[in-house]
Amino acid sequence: MTNNDILKKLRVALMLRDDEIVDILKLVDFKISKAELGAFFRKEDHPNYMECGDQILRNFLNALVIHFRGTKENPKNPKAELAAIKKGPQAKKGYDPDFKAKQEKKVDKNVIHGNYKNKKKS
């Protein structure tokens, strides 16, 4: 199993997006762009594929420890962090469960739909 496979499996298991992985890596002062990160998740035969080195995986694992456990000065409860992941997208910051209902209220129901110029006739 390669470092790329390990990184992919951790990404899926922890339900992390690319921007979240970049933020996690910043915890250990490791800067990487989303484009560079995306190259690790490509198939091996893709022209932009990059092999994930030991240093990147090591830094990611160290950053994950800080992300879940916190630092000595500011400790976190790892069980609470993992429980938030299991809850799914509702646990993520910025999630609004009533978003769809709010959007439906904004829709003007009195709009009359007419004939469109570019609509194909069937």
C-alpha positions in Angstrom: 0.0 0.0 0.0 1.5 3.4 -1.0 1.4 6.7 0.8 -1.1 7.9 -1.7 -3.5 5.0 -0.8 -3.1 5.7 2.9 -3.9 9.4 2.3 -6.9 8.6 0.2 -8.3 6.2 2.7 -7.9 8.6 5.6 -9.6 11.3 3.5 -12.6 9.1 2.8 -12.8 7.6 6.4 -12.7 11.1 8.0 -14.8 12.7 5.3 -12.3 15.5 4.6 -12.4 17.9 1.7 -9.2 19.2 0.1 -9.5 22.6 1.8 -9.9 20.9 5.2 -6.8 18.9 4.6 -4.9 22.1 3.6 -6.1 23.7 6.9 -5.1 20.6 8.9 -1.6 20.7 7.4 -1.3 24.4 8.4 -1.4 23.2 12.0 2.1 21.9 11.6 3.3 24.8 9.4 3.2 22.7 6.3 2.0 24.7 3.3 0.5 22.9 0.3 -1.9 24.0 -2.3 -5.2 22.3 -3.2 -3.8 21.6 -6.7 -0.7 19.8 -5.3 -3.0 17.9 -2.9 -5.3 16.9 -5.8 -2.3 15.4 -7.6 -2.0 12.8 -4.8 -5.6 11.7 -5.3 -5.3 11.1 -9.0 -4.9 7.7 -10.6 -1.3 6.5 -11.2 -1.6 6.6 -15.0 -2.8 10.3 -15.0 -0.2 12.7 -16.3 -0.6 15.0 -13.3 -0.2 12.2 -10.7 2.3 12.9 -8.0 3.7 10.3 -5.5 3.0 11.3 -1.9 6.3 11.4 -0.1 7.0 10.2 3.5 7.4 13.8 4.7 3.9 14.8 3.5 2.2 11.8 5.0 4.2 12.2 8.3 3.2 15.9 8.5 -0.4 15.1 7.8 -0.5 12.4 10.5 1.1 14.8 13.0 -1.4 17.5 12.0 -4.3 15.0 12.4 -3.2 14.4 16.0 -3.2 18.1 16.7 -6.6 18.5 14.9 -8.3 15.8 17.0 -6.4 16.0 20.4 -5.4 19.7 20.4 -2.2 21.0 21.9 -0.9 20.7 25.4 -2.0 24.3 26.1 -5.4 23.9 24.5 -6.5 20.2 24.7 -9.6 18.9 22.9 -11.8 15.9 23.5 -11.0 13.4 20.7 -14.3 11.5 21.3 -16.3 14.7 20.7 -14.3 15.4 17.5 -14.9 11.9 16.1 -18.5 12.0 17.1 -19.0 15.2 15.1 -17.6 13.3 12.0 -20.1 10.5 12.5 -23.0 12.9 12.5 -22.2 13.8 8.9 -22.6 17.2 7.3 -24.9 18.5 10.0 -21.9 18.7 12.4 -19.9 20.9 10.0 -19.7 24.6 10.5 -22.0 26.6 8.3 -24.6 23.8 7.8 -28.2 25.0 7.8 -30.8 22.3 8.0 -33.6 24.8 7.1 -31.8 26.1 4.0 -34.2 24.4 1.5 -37.3 25.7 3.3 -35.9 29.2 3.4 -35.1 29.1 -0.4 -38.6 27.9 -1.2 -40.1 30.9 0.6 -38.0 33.2 -1.5 -39.4 31.8 -4.8 -42.1 33.9 -6.4 -45.0 31.5 -7.0 -46.9 34.1 -9.1 -44.4 34.0 -12.0 -46.1 32.9 -15.2 -43.9 30.6 -17.2 -44.2 31.5 -20.9 -42.8 30.1 -24.1 -39.0 30.2 -24.4 -37.3 31.1 -27.7 -34.6 28.4 -27.5 -36.7 25.6 -26.2 -36.6 22.6 -28.4 -40.0 21.5 -29.7 -40.7 17.8 -29.2 
